[in-house]
C-alpha cells in the first residue's frame, strides 16, 4: 500500500535541482572528461605500446 506512495502526489517530473548543484555537476563533468583525456587515455596507450614491444603483436 505504501510502495506506490510518492513524495509529491501527482508529480511525474523529478523535482527541479538547485542551480548551484547544477553548476557544480556541470563543472565536475568537465573536469572528469579533461582528466580522462589528459591522464587516463595516454596511460592506456602506453600500456598498448609496452604490450606491442613485449609480445611483438598488437593485442
C-alpha positions as CSV (number, residue, x, y, z in Angstrom):
1,X,0.0,0.0,0.0
2,X,2.8,2.5,0.9
3,X,5.0,1.3,-2.0
4,X,3.3,3.4,-4.6
5,X,3.1,6.5,-2.4
6,X,5.1,9.3,-3.8
7,X,6.7,12.3,-2.0
8,X,4.7,14.7,-4.2
9,X,1.4,13.0,-5.3
10,X,0.5,13.8,-8.9
11,X,4.0,14.9,-9.8
12,X,5.6,13.0,-12.7
13,X,8.7,15.1,-13.4
14,X,11.7,15.0,-11.0
15,X,11.9,17.9,-8.6
16,X,14.0,20.8,-10.0
17,X,17.6,20.8,-8.9
18,X,19.2,23.7,-7.2
19,X,21.1,26.0,-9.7
20,X,24.3,25.7,-7.6
21,X,24.1,21.9,-7.7
22,X,23.6,22.0,-11.5
23,X,26.7,24.2,-11.9
24,X,28.8,22.0,-9.6
25,X,27.7,18.9,-11.5
26,X,28.5,20.5,-14.9
27,X,31.9,21.6,-13.7
28,X,32.6,18.1,-12.2
29,X,31.7,16.5,-15.6
30,X,34.1,18.9,-17.4
31,X,36.9,18.1,-15.0
32,X,36.3,14.3,-15.3
33,X,36.4,14.5,-19.1
34,X,39.6,16.5,-19.0
35,X,41.2,14.1,-16.6
36,X,40.3,11.1,-18.7
37,X,41.6,12.7,-21.9
38,X,44.8,14.0,-20.3
39,X,45.7,11.3,-17.8
40,X,44.0,8.0,-18.4
41,X,43.9,7.7,-22.2
42,X,47.7,8.4,-22.5
43,X,48.4,5.8,-19.8
44,X,46.3,3.3,-21.7
45,X,48.1,3.9,-25.0
46,X,51.4,3.5,-23.1
47,X,50.3,0.1,-21.9
48,X,49.4,-0.9,-25.5
49,X,52.8,0.2,-26.7
50,X,54.5,-1.8,-24.0
51,X,52.4,-4.9,-24.9
52,X,53.3,-4.5,-28.5
53,X,57.0,-4.3,-27.5
54,X,56.8,-7.3,-25.2
55,X,54.7,-9.6,-27.4
56,X,55.5,-8.3,-30.9
57,X,51.9,-8.3,-31.9
58,X,49.0,-5.8,-31.3
59,X,46.6,-7.5,-28.9
